[in-house]
Amino acid sequence: MEELTANINKMNILLVEDDPAVRKVTTRLLEYLKCSVVAVAGGRDAINKIQDQTNCFDLVLTDYTMPDMNGVELTMNLKKLLPDMPVILCTGADSGADDQLVFDSGVTEILSKPFTKSELGLTIRRATER
């Protein structure tokens, strides 16, 4: 596991997740992978963080289904500010996300929920090596 995730150590990740329990668990997984995490509850909060700290994040990890704006809408807004920012979209099996629309929005990788620490680490690695 260390070999597979070595290049993600000390990454600064913006986590966007509206469910407090999922946000807490995902934050812990990212911290276990030795990432620094800023966690917010929605798309508007994420946009504000990005605007306040433009060069602080290496990657955005966002939920697809959120009440204020979904992950695809968030990605399109983020890409206007930071076109090269890698974005991982987390979806549940019943999210209804259209993969082509998702990738057309600028999403770098899709990660299905629930995911393991290993799956998370490998997805981050793939997203940041592009």
C-alpha positions as CSV (number, residue, x, y, z in Angstrom):
1,M,0.0,0.0,0.0
2,E,2.8,2.4,0.8
3,E,4.3,2.1,-2.7
4,L,1.0,2.7,-4.4
5,T,0.2,5.8,-2.5
6,A,3.7,7.2,-1.8
7,N,3.2,10.1,-4.2
8,I,0.0,11.3,-2.5
9,N,1.6,11.9,0.9
10,K,1.3,15.5,2.0
11,M,-1.2,16.4,-0.7
12,N,-3.7,19.1,0.1
13,I,-7.2,17.9,-0.7
14,L,-10.5,19.8,-0.7
15,L,-13.2,17.3,0.3
16,V,-16.8,18.3,-0.6
17,E,-19.4,16.1,1.1
18,D,-22.8,17.1,2.4
19,D,-23.3,14.0,4.7
20,P,-21.5,14.7,8.0
21,A,-20.8,11.0,8.7
22,V,-19.4,10.3,5.2
23,R,-17.3,13.5,5.4
24,K,-15.8,12.4,8.7
25,V,-15.0,8.9,7.5
26,T,-13.5,10.2,4.3
27,T,-11.5,12.8,6.1
28,R,-10.0,10.0,8.3
29,L,-9.2,7.8,5.3
30,L,-7.4,10.8,3.6
31,E,-5.5,11.6,6.8
32,Y,-4.5,7.9,7.1
33,L,-3.1,8.3,3.5
34,K,-1.1,11.3,5.0
35,C,-3.1,13.9,3.1
36,S,-4.0,17.3,4.5
37,V,-7.7,17.8,4.3
38,V,-10.0,20.7,4.3
39,A,-13.6,19.4,4.4
40,V,-16.7,21.5,3.4
41,A,-20.4,20.6,3.3
42,G,-21.3,21.8,-0.2
43,G,-20.4,23.3,-3.5
44,R,-20.8,27.0,-2.6
45,D,-18.4,26.4,0.4
46,A,-16.0,24.7,-1.9
47,I,-16.0,27.6,-4.4
48,N,-15.4,30.0,-1.5
49,K,-12.5,28.0,-0.2
50,I,-10.9,27.8,-3.7
51,Q,-11.3,31.6,-4.2
52,D,-9.8,32.3,-0.8
53,Q,-7.0,29.8,-1.1
54,T,-6.4,29.5,-4.9
55,N,-3.1,27.7,-4.8
56,C,-3.6,25.7,-1.7
57,F,-5.1,22.5,-3.0
58,D,-3.7,19.7,-5.1
59,L,-7.0,17.9,-5.7
60,V,-10.8,18.2,-5.1
61,L,-12.7,15.1,-4.0
62,T,-16.5,15.8,-4.3
63,D,-19.7,14.0,-3.8
64,Y,-22.1,13.8,-6.8
65,T,-25.4,14.4,-5.1
66,M,-25.5,17.5,-2.9
67,P,-28.4,19.9,-2.2
68,D,-26.9,23.2,-3.2
69,M,-25.1,22.1,-6.4
70,N,-24.2,18.7,-7.6
71,G,-20.6,17.5,-8.2
72,V,-20.7,18.1,-11.9
73,E,-21.9,21.6,-11.5
74,L,-19.2,22.2,-8.9
75,T,-16.6,20.8,-11.2
76,M,-17.7,23.1,-14.1
77,N,-17.4,26.1,-11.7
78,L,-14.1,25.0,-10.3
79,K,-12.6,24.5,-13.8
80,K,-13.4,28.2,-14.6
81,L,-11.2,29.2,-11.7
82,L,-8.5,26.4,-11.9
83,P,-8.7,24.6,-15.3
84,D,-5.9,22.1,-14.3
85,M,-7.3,21.1,-10.9
86,P,-7.8,17.3,-10.7
87,V,-11.4,16.4,-9.6
88,I,-12.5,13.1,-8.3
89,L,-16.3,12.6,-8.3
90,C,-17.7,10.1,-5.8
91,T,-21.0,8.5,-6.7
92,G,-23.4,6.0,-5.2
93,A,-24.7,3.2,-7.4
94,D,-28.1,5.0,-7.7
95,S,-26.7,8.5,-8.3
96,G,-28.0,8.6,-11.9
97,A,-24.7,10.2,-13.1
98,D,-24.1,10.0,-16.8
99,D,-20.4,9.1,-17.2
100,Q,-20.0,11.1,-20.5
101,L,-21.5,14.2,-19.0
102,V,-19.4,13.8,-15.9
103,F,-16.1,13.6,-17.9
104,D,-17.2,16.4,-20.2
105,S,-17.6,18.6,-17.1
106,G,-13.9,18.2,-16.4
107,V,-14.0,15.4,-13.8
108,T,-10.7,13.5,-13.8
109,E,-11.8,10.3,-12.1
110,I,-15.0,8.7,-10.8
111,L,-14.9,6.8,-7.6
112,S,-17.9,4.6,-6.6
113,K,-19.2,4.6,-3.1
114,P,-18.6,2.8,-0.8
115,F,-14.8,2.7,-1.4
116,T,-11.8,1.4,0.5
117,K,-8.7,3.2,1.6
118,S,-6.8,1.4,-1.1
119,E,-9.3,2.4,-3.8
120,L,-9.2,6.0,-2.6
121,G,-5.4,6.1,-2.7
122,L,-5.2,4.5,-6.1
123,T,-7.8,6.9,-7.6
124,I,-6.0,9.9,-6.2
125,R,-2.8,8.7,-7.7
126,R,-4.4,8.2,-11.1
127,A,-6.1,11.6,-11.0
128,T,-2.9,13.4,-10.1
129,E,-0.6,11.6,-12.6
130,R,-2.5,12.8,-15.6
